[in-house]
Amino acid sequence: MKSNWSSTEDFQPGGYKFYSGIKINFPFTFMPMSSSLARKLRPIQLAAIIFLTVSGGPYGLEPLLEQTGANASLILLMITPLLWDIPTIFTILELNSMMPITGGYYQWVKRALGLRWACYEGWWTWLYTFADLAIYPVMFVQYLSFFFPEADQYKIPICLIIIWASAGINILGIVPVGRTSIVLSIVVLIPFLILLVWSFIQQHGHIVIPRPSFQHSSFSAISLGLYTVMWNFIGWDNVTTYAEEVNKPVKSYLVSILLAFVAVFGIYFIAILIAINSGITPSSLTEEGFPSAALLIGGNVLATIVALGGMASALGLFSAVLLAVSRIPEVMSEDKLLPAKLKALHPKYKSPYVSIICCAIVVSGMVFWSFGELLIIDITLYGAALLLEYLALIRLRQIAPTEQRPFKIPLGIPGLVLMAVLPLSVYIIAMIGAFLNSDKALLPAVVALVFLFSAELVWRVVKKRTKKFAL
């Protein structure tokens, strides 16, 4: 796709402002918004979609206390965002400010490393997102079971309804997804704020905060906990695939990602503290979820509110992540890596409806997998794709050093390499732990590696069919 974006789309000539050593070119004058922007996302809508894409609230974080214990859980929640998320967010902000176009990370890797590695990036992203998407309908059924215990018997039909209803919303266009995301984000956040206040009142203002420590936690347990925390913090790059559908994308992403990060980190920390102070056993929390903790704290009313929030979280996550991944087949098909039909846009809503339908079909066949297996496959593939994005960041600094970057990380190439080592180290530790934990994680880790190597097979098939790509 040839983008109509230019480096002056967001910014009129004016001057620079400096924030913590990061140079950001903000306008002193703004152009009036035209009617053509009516179909584009505003910052608050984008922030809501980012929140749901990355987090969707603390639902899915429940196994952490059983995996690592309260002390290690807190330390993982504090250090993982610093080592895993902050470098990723900075990388995304710089690359997106340089190239805010449809396809996001796929386009960055293609320009920096070539079409072969872009094929890897797109393929790995597709695979890990299918695993990711398959988790959310299952989560919805889990929280629906709080109201209707027999719902689990109808898990597959319910999951299929969620998948195809979300696909329908996505086909209607990005703005309906944004508006829906605002409502769902509020429904997700409010129950835990209520729980925090209620717990604070119950404890007469005294909240127990365990001392963060890895003592008494094995390496295997910590690695499984890492997978859980990493999964709850992934997806920042996914939200760049529709940058051309965002109003003033560079500034909007900067503001929206900051808002989303604060909301994600805050709600996770609050949720774990609530669970610790509720008196619920870690095993019960894993099996029954946060509604069981709410039941102990405030009875049926609070438990009902939290369960409703869990259902909203699953719906919001699925819709937001589907929005992101459906744009990747569109740009890959333009490069003849996938069938051309996948880039077809809906005649009325201008959404990649064929891609959305194809994604929904694949995910419909993956809801039979277990949560734990999907999580490990998800993180393993995501980490590999993320590594290519760091390489793209460094390579673009080399081949396009003077190209305008309204947001630029205040580091040279050696500094960027060191920054990339932080999330890579977390990723390696989690992988090693998975292979050492033969009881729970070995098989899905091996499957994830097979999926990784399948990207080369896909590239060779594409090369043979098109006879135009060089190895």
NORCOR-V492298 format. One line per field, one symbol per residue. ss: DSSP state (@ for helix, = for strand, . for the rest). phi: phi as a letter, one per 20 degrees, with the letter a starting at -180 (. if undefined). A space follows every 10 residues. Layout:
ss: ???
phi: ???
//
This chain:
ss: .......... ......===. .===...... ....@@@@@. =.@@@@@@@@ @@@@...... ..@@@@@@@@ @@@@@@@@@@ @@@@@@@@@@ @@@@@@@@.. .=..@@@@@@ @@@.@@@@@@ @@@@@@@@@@ @@@@@@@@@@ @@@@....@@ @@@@@@@@@@ @@@@@@@@@@ @..@@@@@@@ @@@@@@@@@@ @@@@@@@@@@ @@........ ........@@ @@@@@@@@@@ @.....@@@@ .=@@@=..@@ @@@@@@@@@@ @@@@@@@@@@ @@@@@@@@.. .@@@@@@@.@ @@@@@@@@.@ @@@@@@@@@@ @@@@@@@@@@ @@@@@@@@@@ @@@@.....@ @@@....... ..@@@@@@@@ @@@@...... @@@@@@@@@@ @@@@@@@@@@ @@@@@@@@@. ......==.. ..@@@@@@@@ @@@@@@@@@@ @@@@@@.... .@@@@@@@@@ @@@@@@@@@@ @@@@@@.... .
phi: .eeefcfdfe cegaadddcl ndeceefecd effeffefed fegfffffff gffecmnefo egfgfffcnf fffffffeef ffedeggfff fffffffebe cgolgfffff fedofffffg gffffgffff fffffffffg fgffffecgf fffdgfgfgf ffgeffffff ffpffgffff fffffffffg gfffffffff ffelnddfdf ffaefmdfff ffffffgfff ffceoffgfe fdgfddflgf ffffffffff ffffffffff ffffffefnf fgfffffdnf gfffffecnf ffffffffff ffffffffff ffgfffefgg ffffemecgf ffefdffdel dfffffffff fffgedfefe gffffffgff ffffffgfff ffgffffeec feffcgdcff cefgffffff ffffffffgf fgffffeffd cfgfffffff fgffffffff fffffelcee f
//
